[in-house]
Amino acid sequence: MIGLAFALLCAAGPGADRSPAVYPEQSVPLLFDHAQHLTGGADCLTCHEAAKSSARAEDRNLPRHPECEQCHDIAAAADGKPTDPRSDCQACHPGFDQTVRTAPPAVLFPAPNLRFNHQVHVQRKVDCAVCHASVPATSLAGRTELPKMATCLRCHDGRSASADCATCHPAEPGGRLRLTFASGILRPAAGNPLGLDHGPRYELTHGPRAAQDRATCLACHRQSECEECHDGTRKPLSVHPNDFITAHPAAIRGNLTGCESCHRLQSFCAACHERAGIGMDADPTLLARNLMVHRDPDSWTGTSHVDGNHHGIAASRDLRQCISCHREESCLRCHAGDQLTTRLSTVNPHPGGFRRECRSLVSRNDRPCLRCHTGTALSGWGCR
């Protein structure tokens, strides 16, 4: 349900008002009784026939005098003749005196900030009462009779109908939902069917939901919005509490992917360690003292190991942990190939039988090979 993410008819429960960001405020100075008309033999399309061919939410599918004159003899009433049903101006326009005014008060019915096609729904034989369930029992229908998102989700579940939010909600050119309208800002409130309550202090509690359903958040929010708070300089205490630098090693080992959503291992972590003087290049004695990470340095970097305590095995299992502190240059100090002009040693980084895998590895990504070997050498050995 990546779509529908911030689709937000923000009304909470039954009878609650609709969000003005979706349905702008209306002014309907009329007298009308839907229930009376429906029980008197009319149906929805008697007055709203234009809905059958309406393909835009901006279309005003409201009845005008021609539709009313199917039952109301407006001309006779204008001549002072009695009519049944009542057809004088005051029957629908309370307080209107045509001897004083030439036109009754205007009906202000702004278009909803939605994308909607009545024609498609009529063709698929969706009954009007499915979306406008309260109309048969009401008098003058208004914003509260327009459908909520929970109603839409009965069909727009990704199976019967599309669950993409842009199906109903206007989107920006980049694909994210448009959130700001002249009538209000689109944001989810308590009780919305997706459980996205952006109420007070949500900035402190959104973490678990964002981690669980990040794609839903990205339907409305850009990655840059996250980085405005989580960029490591304007970090809220709820993300990195006081003295987090001291405690961050334990947090990293438990949730490295969470750290990587904001920080790059090579440009942020390794660079910070080097500036702090705890990188291997900055302090050559660190390896011998860093027993919490690498235990016995002789076994860790030596050619003989009996208990799996060797950096080669650790790197093959989880190289990302290694590159949080080390750069490629750290490996090349010992594993430089014979094509380098300057090398400290030539410990072969290739296991036995590597030649059989060479061509396959080079075809996928030859960048690691070119750190030590030239393209000519790779071709001469049959790797290319």
Solvent accessible surface area in square Angstrom, and as a share of the most:
residue,aa,sasa,rsa
1,M,117,0.52
2,I,98,0.50
3,G,2,0.02
4,L,6,0.03
5,A,0,0.00
6,F,6,0.03
7,A,0,0.00
8,L,1,0.00
9,L,7,0.03
10,C,21,0.12
11,A,10,0.08
12,A,60,0.47
13,G,25,0.24
14,P,143,0.90
15,G,67,0.64
16,A,32,0.24
17,D,76,0.40
18,R,23,0.09
19,S,9,0.06
20,P,55,0.34
21,A,1,0.01
22,V,1,0.00
23,Y,8,0.03
24,P,18,0.11
25,E,112,0.50
26,Q,40,0.18
27,S,50,0.33
28,V,37,0.21
29,P,45,0.29
30,L,50,0.25
31,L,98,0.49
32,F,57,0.24
33,D,49,0.25
34,H,33,0.15
35,A,29,0.23
36,Q,122,0.54
37,H,55,0.25
38,L,52,0.26
39,T,117,0.68
40,G,68,0.65
41,G,70,0.67
42,A,25,0.19
43,D,84,0.44
44,C,46,0.28
45,L,61,0.30
46,T,42,0.24
47,C,27,0.16
48,H,52,0.23
49,E,99,0.44
50,A,58,0.45
51,A,10,0.08
52,K,84,0.36
53,S,81,0.52
54,S,5,0.03
55,A,51,0.40
56,R,138,0.50
57,A,13,0.10
58,E,91,0.41
59,D,46,0.24
60,R,109,0.40
61,N,22,0.11
62,L,57,0.28
63,P,41,0.26
64,R,156,0.57
65,H,105,0.47
66,P,93,0.59
67,E,55,0.25
68,C,40,0.24
69,E,88,0.39
70,Q,112,0.50
71,C,85,0.51
72,H,38,0.17
73,D,77,0.40
74,I,37,0.19
75,A,69,0.53
76,A,17,0.13
77,A,17,0.13
78,A,76,0.59
79,D,108,0.56
80,G,66,0.64
81,K,122,0.52
82,P,133,0.84
83,T,38,0.22
84,D,143,0.74
85,P,59,0.37
86,R,143,0.52
87,S,10,0.06
88,D,45,0.23
89,C,43,0.26
90,Q,68,0.30
91,A,24,0.18
92,C,47,0.28
93,H,32,0.14
94,P,65,0.41
95,G,77,0.74
96,F,13,0.05
97,D,63,0.33
98,Q,108,0.48
99,T,119,0.69
100,V,120,0.69
101,R,118,0.43
102,T,145,0.84
103,A,54,0.42
104,P,43,0.27
105,P,48,0.30
106,A,74,0.57
107,V,37,0.21
108,L,107,0.53
109,F,52,0.22
110,P,52,0.33
111,A,41,0.31
112,P,32,0.20
113,N,32,0.17
114,L,28,0.14
115,R,132,0.48
116,F,56,0.23
117,N,44,0.23
118,H,53,0.24
119,Q,58,0.26
120,V,53,0.31
121,H,43,0.19
122,V,46,0.27
123,Q,122,0.54
124,R,163,0.59
125,K,181,0.77
126,V,44,0.25
127,D,90,0.46
128,C,49,0.29
129,A,43,0.33
130,V,56,0.32
131,C,29,0.18
132,H,49,0.22
133,A,74,0.57
134,S,55,0.36
135,V,18,0.10
136,P,62,0.39
137,A,94,0.73
138,T,30,0.18
139,S,58,0.37
140,L,62,0.31
141,A,24,0.19
142,G,21,0.20
143,R,22,0.08
144,T,60,0.35
145,E,23,0.10
146,L,34,0.17
147,P,20,0.13
148,K,35,0.15
149,M,6,0.03
150,A,51,0.40
151,T,24,0.14
152,C,38,0.23
153,L,33,0.16
154,R,168,0.61
155,C,57,0.34
156,H,25,0.11
157,D,37,0.19
158,G,50,0.48
159,R,203,0.74
160,S,81,0.52
161,A,20,0.16
162,S,57,0.37
163,A,16,0.13
164,D,68,0.35
165,C,9,0.05
166,A,31,0.24
167,T,48,0.28
168,C,20,0.12
169,H,8,0.04
170,P,29,0.18
171,A,45,0.35
172,E,68,0.30
173,P,142,0.89
174,G,67,0.64
175,G,49,0.47
176,R,64,0.23
177,L,4,0.02
178,R,101,0.37
179,L,44,0.22
180,T,87,0.51
181,F,17,0.07
182,A,118,0.92
183,S,40,0.26
184,G,21,0.20
185,I,114,0.58
186,L,6,0.03
187,R,124,0.45
188,P,1,0.01
189,A,41,0.31
190,A,54,0.42
191,G,56,0.54
192,N,7,0.04
193,P,60,0.38
194,L,30,0.15
195,G,54,0.52
196,L,3,0.02
197,D,62,0.32
198,H,24,0.11
199,G,25,0.24
200,P,133,0.83
201,R,151,0.55
202,Y,46,0.18
203,E,101,0.45
204,L,73,0.36
205,T,86,0.50
206,H,54,0.24
207,G,36,0.35
208,P,104,0.65
209,R,65,0.24
210,A,21,0.16
211,A,88,0.68
212,Q,149,0.66
213,D,42,0.22
214,R,95,0.35
215,A,46,0.36
216,T,5,0.03
217,C,27,0.16
218,L,58,0.29
219,A,14,0.11
220,C,4,0.02
221,H,49,0.22
222,R,113,0.41
223,Q,59,0.26
224,S,59,0.38
225,E,69,0.31
226,C,42,0.25
227,E,73,0.33
228,E,100,0.45
229,C,55,0.33
230,H,41,0.18
231,D,64,0.33
232,G,21,0.21
233,T,114,0.66
234,R,156,0.57
235,K,86,0.36
236,P,42,0.27
237,L,119,0.59
238,S,70,0.45
239,V,51,0.29
240,H,37,0.17
241,P,71,0.45
242,N,123,0.63
243,D,103,0.54
244,F,48,0.20
245,I,140,0.71
246,T,98,0.57
247,A,60,0.47
248,H,42,0.19
249,P,71,0.45
250,A,81,0.63
251,A,42,0.33
252,I,32,0.16
253,R,148,0.54
254,G,70,0.67
255,N,85,0.44
256,L,15,0.08
257,T,86,0.50
258,G,32,0.31
259,C,32,0.19
260,E,55,0.25
261,S,53,0.34
262,C,53,0.32
263,H,28,0.13
264,R,183,0.67
265,L,14,0.07
266,Q,60,0.26
267,S,71,0.46
268,F,91,0.38
269,C,19,0.12
270,A,0,0.00
271,A,19,0.14
272,C,51,0.30
273,H,38,0.17
274,E,56,0.25
275,R,178,0.65
276,A,69,0.54
277,G,34,0.33
278,I,83,0.42
279,G,6,0.05
280,M,56,0.25
281,D,65,0.34
282,A,57,0.44
283,D,32,0.16
284,P,110,0.69
285,T,81,0.47
286,L,32,0.16
287,L,48,0.24
288,A,62,0.48
289,R,143,0.52
290,N,41,0.21
291,L,96,0.48
292,M,192,0.86
293,V,69,0.40
294,H,25,0.11
295,R,133,0.48
296,D,71,0.37
297,P,29,0.18
298,D,111,0.57
299,S,26,0.17
300,W,31,0.11
301,T,69,0.40
302,G,24,0.23
303,T,137,0.79
304,S,87,0.56
305,H,74,0.33
306,V,155,0.89
307,D,94,0.49
308,G,33,0.32
309,N,11,0.05
310,H,24,0.11
311,H,56,0.25
312,G,32,0.31
313,I,50,0.25
314,A,34,0.27
315,A,27,0.21
316,S,95,0.61
317,R,191,0.70
318,D,56,0.29
319,L,102,0.51
320,R,99,0.36
321,Q,54,0.24
322,C,33,0.20
323,I,57,0.29
324,S,14,0.09
325,C,56,0.34
326,H,47,0.21
327,R,71,0.26
328,E,60,0.27
329,E,89,0.40
330,S,16,0.10
331,C,72,0.43
332,L,35,0.18
333,R,104,0.38
334,C,66,0.40
335,H,43,0.19
336,A,2,0.02
337,G,13,0.12
338,D,90,0.47
339,Q,70,0.31
340,L,49,0.24
341,T,137,0.79
342,T,114,0.66
343,R,118,0.43
344,L,136,0.68
345,S,41,0.27
346,T,77,0.45
347,V,71,0.41
348,N,105,0.54
349,P,67,0.42
350,H,70,0.31
351,P,94,0.59
352,G,81,0.78
353,G,33,0.31
354,F,48,0.20
355,R,150,0.55
356,R,197,0.72
357,E,95,0.42
358,C,8,0.05
359,R,136,0.50
360,S,48,0.31
361,L,63,0.31
362,V,12,0.07
363,S,91,0.58
364,R,169,0.62
365,N,87,0.45
366,D,39,0.20
367,R,138,0.50
368,P,74,0.46
369,C,26,0.16
370,L,78,0.39
371,R,85,0.31
372,C,17,0.10
373,H,28,0.13
374,T,68,0.40
375,G,22,0.21
376,T,114,0.67
377,A,16,0.12
378,L,4,0.02
379,S,62,0.40
380,G,66,0.63
381,W,97,0.34
382,G,33,0.32
383,C,5,0.03
384,R,117,0.43
